[in-house]
Amino acid sequence: MKNLIVHSAMAAMVMTAPFLVADASAKVKSVKHHFVQSQFEDYPVMELKYQSGRWNWTNSSKTFMPRVKLYFKSSTKVDEAKLYVDKGKFGLWTLPVGYKTKKYEKLITVRIGKTVLGKHLGLAQSVCKSSGGPKKVVKDVAVNTTFYATDVSGAATSYDTKASRKPMLMKVVCHSKVPNGNAASSGHSSFKFKVTKTRLYTIPSRPVCGKPVKLVAEIHANRPGKANFTLFRGDGEKQNASVTIGKSGKGFAKRWAKTYKLNKTTSRKYMIVVNGHKQSTNWVPLKVRCNVAKGLSG
């Protein structure tokens, strides 16, 4: 699949562009561009997970910044040049307005985000539909780009344009697919999601009257997943909440916090119970003592 996609894209690029000038009298002599290829480059990556019966794009908010080398040379001054992604004609770079030059050579950084990658979502989904399975799959695909330079020379009838077409490599990550389509179990279908430890504590450990104090719940599990829990207060009040547990250090954990500011002497206690799991905390005190005569103080 990888070779088929890349080779097809390369084949399309050798086709003659309708606006290329081939005769010897052309003013724009050479136009070239290529994306830098190294293990340190910030290539675009589209990550998809199988959820609710379809492949969903999960990292759409991320922006990538690959580098590209641009070059053109002309016998007369070029007054328009542009680099764009073919699908959607989204511009990545343009020659500054009013700037004219016979030669240009520069290594630039471009921004590739949701606007560009969204046009390729169908391609990414088709890759995962054909290649996705019980194990994570990573595929390289080609995103076609065009860089052109134009010399107008002051007359609309005498313009001369040359273009370069090259692929920008993009990775499509198809996370492991599980029968129930539950994203929480993606990549770990061999064993059930389980909450292994729950902690509840305050920051600071000794709250001070009139100053913020955080009540922190820390939930650990055997793999990524979602945990629903209930925060109980000693007087019977309760609050339902949830956390999405991810990688944390050498395991999987997530913290949840609630901030209080107590301006009078207070003595409370709280407890966490994780729904559907045999995990809960002991009662944890939250106490402050205020001296009304001297104002708020711990």
C-alpha positions, -999 to 999 in steps of 0.1 A, spaced: 0 0 0 29 23 9 46 19 -24 14 21 -44 5 55 -29 39 71 -32 46 58 -67 12 70 -80 18 104 -66 53 105 -83 38 94 -116 13 122 -115 40 148 -110 59 139 -142 30 150 -163 35 183 -181 18 212 -164 -4 232 -187 13 265 -178 50 253 -182 70 271 -209 93 248 -228 107 270 -256 143 284 -255 130 320 -252 115 314 -217 126 341 -192 121 319 -161 149 293 -165 146 270 -135 122 264 -106 129 237 -80 117 228 -45 120 198 -22 111 190 14 139 182 37 141 146 47 156 136 80 147 119 112 144 153 129 119 169 105 84 177 118 65 158 91 27 159 92 12 129 110 -25 120 109 -35 97 137 -68 78 134 -86 56 159 -115 33 152 -145 46 172 -182 40 168 -178 21 136 -155 46 117 -119 58 116 -118 92 134 -90 118 132 -77 123 168 -49 148 165 -66 174 142 -56 203 165 -19 197 160 3 219 137 34 206 120 64 226 107 84 208 81 112 226 61 113 231 24 141 243 1 129 268 -26 149 279 -57 142 298 -89 164 315 -115 152 339 -143 168 361 -170 144 388 -159 130 397 -125 103 374 -111 75 392 -93 53 364 -83 62 330 -67 41 307 -46 43 273 -29 10 255 -23 -6 221 -16 -23 209 -47 -54 195 -30 -74 226 -20 -48 250 -34 -38 260 1 -8 284 0 22 276 22 45 305 11 44 334 -13 70 359 -25 66 392 -6 44 417 -24 65 442 -44 97 421 -41 113 413 -74 144 392 -80 161 372 -107 173 345 -83 159 331 -51 173 303 -29 161 298 6 153 271 32 120 280 48 97 265 75 60 261 66 30 254 88 8 224 81 -23 221 102 -60 212 101 -69 233 70 -44 214 48 -46 179 64 -84 180 65 -84 178 27 -66 145 30 -88 129 56 -106 107 31 -72 93 19 -61 87 55 -94 69 63 -91 47 32 -55 37 42 -68 27 77 -98 9 62 -76 -13 40 -46 -16 64 -59 -11 99 -63 -41 122 -55 -55 157 -20 -39 156 -10 -3 151 -1 5 115 20 34 102 19 42 64 37 68 44 16 87 18 25 116 -6 8 150 -4 14 167 -38 27 203 -37 35 229 -64 60 257 -64 58 282 -93 75 314 -104 61 340 -128 77 369 -146 50 394 -159 75 420 -172 49 447 -171 26 432 -197 -1 407 -191 5 391 -225 42 385 -220 41 365 -187 63 335 -183 57 308 -157 75 276 -147 65 252 -119 80 224 -98 59 196 -85 71 175 -56 56 153 -28 56 161 8 56 129 28 29 124 55 25 96 79 -9 80 86 -11 62 119 -40 37 122 -42 28 159 -51 -8 167 -87 -17 160 -107 -36 185 -141 -54 178 -162 -31 200 -147 1 186 -139 14 221 -111 39 218 -103 33 255 -91 -2 247 -72 8 215 -38 -9 215 -46 -31 245 -74 -55 233 -58 -84 250 -69 -74 285 -96 -54 301 -93 -18 313 -89 -18 351 -84 9 377 -56 -3 399 -51 25 425 -69 57 436 -55 85 458 -71 116 472 -51 144 489 -50 182 493 -24 207 480 -11 221 503 -13 193 528 -22 217 555 -48 242 541 -47 278 553 -77 299 560 -86 323 532 -61 308 507 -69 284 478 -66 246 485 -68 219 458 -85 186 464 -67 162 441 -79 128 429 -52 106 413 -64 75 394 -41 48 381 -50 20 356 -35 -9 338 -38 8 304 -54 39 287 -91 43 292 -119 64 308 -128 62 345 -160 75 359 -160 83 396 -180 100 424 -166 125 449 -185 122 482 -185 147 510 -190 137 546 -224 155 549 -239 135 520 -232 159 491 -216 143 460 -204 151 425 -199 128 395 -168 133 373 -145 114 350 -110 113 337 -94 100 305 -63 81 316 -32 81 295 5 74 297 22 87 328 58 78 336 61 40 334 24 35 338 -10 50 331 -26 76 354 -46 109 354 -52 136 380 -84 155 386 -86 185 409 -111 209 425 -102 242 442 -117 256 473 -112 288 493 -125 286 528 -129 319 547 -142 305 580 -133 276 603 -143 245 584 -140 207 590 -149 185 561 -140 151 547 -141 137 512 -139 103 495 -136 90 459 -154 59 446 -146 47 411 -177 34 393 -175 -1 381 -142 -9 398 -133 -21 432 -114 11 440 -121 38 465 -102 60 489 -104 65 526 -120 96 540 -96 125 536 -100 155 559 -101 191 547 -99 214 577 -91 251 582 -91 272 614 -97 309 612 -91 335 639 -120 359 634 -107 385 659 -74 389 640 -89 385 605 -84 355 583 -55 333 593 -46 297 594 
